Every structure is written in structure tokens, then in C-alpha cells.
Amino acid sequence: MSALCDGERAALSELSTATECEAFRLLHAFAQHAEHTGEDEFPASLESLGERLDMSVPGVSKLLARFRERGIIERTRAHVPNKWAARYRWTAGIERPF
């Protein structure tokens, strides 16, 4: 995994299972790829992540919801069945003005 900033390391250290850590790694890689191609968001399919993480679709959905609650990712667009996966923006480590 490419170098993480302090905020990303803090978010990763709060994860408690190997599956959560693997999901973090995958989503970070997706975000890095999007950044390298000039995009600010990336697609993440529940089915594809479920296969990669050996989880059910509802389980992946709950995991992504926890990541959103923790400020690791932000959903930018909902999925459209049989058209495209939901889109996300990587937000771990990004300081937000309040």
C-alpha cells in the first residue's frame, strides 16, 4: 500500500478486523487509481467487494456504511441497478472545516 498520511493511519488503526483492514486497503487502492487518472471519485460494486472480501452483499453494504460514518469514504452517487456501481470519494485523512 502506498504511504498513508497521518489521518489515514489513524483511521486504519481504528479498524478492528482483518476484513475491515482489507476493505480499507482495496478502497484506498481504488481511490489512488482514480486520482492517477484524474478522477475525484471511484466506483465500488457491492458484489465485487463481496467476492474479494468473502462477504455477503448486505455485509459489504454495512461495512461501507461504517466507513462512511467514520469519515473514510463519502458516497457521491448511488448505484443504478444493471447500469453502474455506486461512486465514492476517499475522505480519510482530509481535514474538513467545521
C-alpha positions as CSV (number, residue, x, y, z in Angstrom):
1,M,0.0,0.0,0.0
2,S,1.3,3.4,-0.8
3,A,2.3,5.6,2.1
4,L,-0.6,6.8,4.2
5,C,-1.0,10.2,5.7
6,D,-1.4,10.6,9.5
7,G,-5.2,10.8,9.2
8,E,-5.4,7.6,7.1
9,R,-3.1,5.8,9.5
10,A,-5.4,6.9,12.4
11,A,-8.5,5.6,10.5
12,L,-6.8,2.3,9.7
13,S,-5.7,1.8,13.3
14,E,-9.3,2.2,14.5
15,L,-10.4,-0.8,12.4
16,S,-10.8,-4.0,14.4
17,T,-11.0,-6.9,11.9
18,A,-8.8,-8.2,9.1
19,T,-11.7,-7.9,6.7
20,E,-12.1,-4.2,7.6
21,C,-8.4,-3.6,7.0
22,E,-8.5,-5.4,3.7
23,A,-11.6,-3.3,2.6
24,F,-9.6,-0.2,3.6
25,R,-6.7,-1.4,1.5
26,L,-8.9,-2.1,-1.5
27,L,-10.8,1.2,-1.3
28,H,-7.6,3.1,-0.8
29,A,-6.2,1.5,-4.0
30,F,-9.4,2.3,-5.9
31,A,-9.0,5.9,-4.7
32,Q,-5.4,6.1,-5.7
33,H,-6.2,4.7,-9.2
34,A,-8.9,7.3,-9.6
35,E,-6.5,10.1,-8.5
36,H,-3.9,8.9,-11.0
37,T,-6.5,9.0,-13.8
38,G,-7.7,12.5,-12.9
39,E,-10.9,11.5,-11.2
40,D,-12.0,12.5,-7.7
41,E,-14.4,9.6,-7.2
42,F,-14.2,5.9,-7.8
43,P,-16.8,3.1,-8.3
44,A,-17.2,0.3,-5.8
45,S,-19.6,-2.6,-6.5
46,L,-21.1,-4.4,-3.5
47,E,-20.9,-7.7,-5.5
48,S,-17.3,-7.2,-6.5
49,L,-16.2,-6.2,-3.0
50,G,-18.2,-9.1,-1.5
51,E,-16.3,-11.6,-3.7
52,R,-12.9,-10.0,-2.9
53,L,-13.7,-9.9,0.9
54,D,-15.6,-13.2,1.0
55,M,-18.7,-11.3,2.4
56,S,-22.3,-11.2,1.5
57,V,-23.7,-8.1,-0.3
58,P,-25.6,-7.0,2.9
59,G,-22.4,-7.4,4.9
60,V,-20.4,-5.2,2.5
61,S,-23.2,-2.6,2.5
62,K,-23.0,-2.4,6.3
63,L,-19.2,-2.2,6.1
64,L,-19.3,0.7,3.7
65,A,-21.9,2.4,5.9
66,R,-19.5,2.1,8.8
67,F,-16.7,3.5,6.7
68,R,-18.9,6.4,5.7
69,E,-19.8,7.0,9.4
70,R,-16.1,7.0,10.3
71,G,-15.2,9.5,7.6
72,I,-13.1,7.1,5.5
73,I,-15.3,7.4,2.4
74,E,-18.2,9.5,1.2
75,R,-20.8,8.3,-1.3
76,T,-21.0,10.7,-4.2
77,R,-23.5,8.8,-6.3
78,A,-25.9,5.9,-5.6
79,H,-25.7,2.8,-7.7
80,V,-28.2,2.3,-10.6
81,P,-29.2,-1.4,-10.9
82,N,-27.8,-3.0,-14.0
83,K,-26.1,0.3,-15.1
84,W,-23.3,1.3,-12.7
85,A,-21.9,0.9,-9.2
86,A,-22.1,3.5,-6.5
87,R,-19.4,6.1,-6.6
88,Y,-17.3,7.2,-3.6
89,R,-14.7,9.8,-2.7
90,W,-11.8,9.0,-0.3
91,T,-12.1,11.2,2.7
92,A,-9.8,9.6,5.3
93,G,-7.1,12.0,6.3
94,I,-8.7,15.0,4.7
95,E,-9.3,17.8,7.1
96,R,-12.8,19.3,7.0
97,P,-13.6,22.8,8.1
98,F,-16.5,22.9,10.6
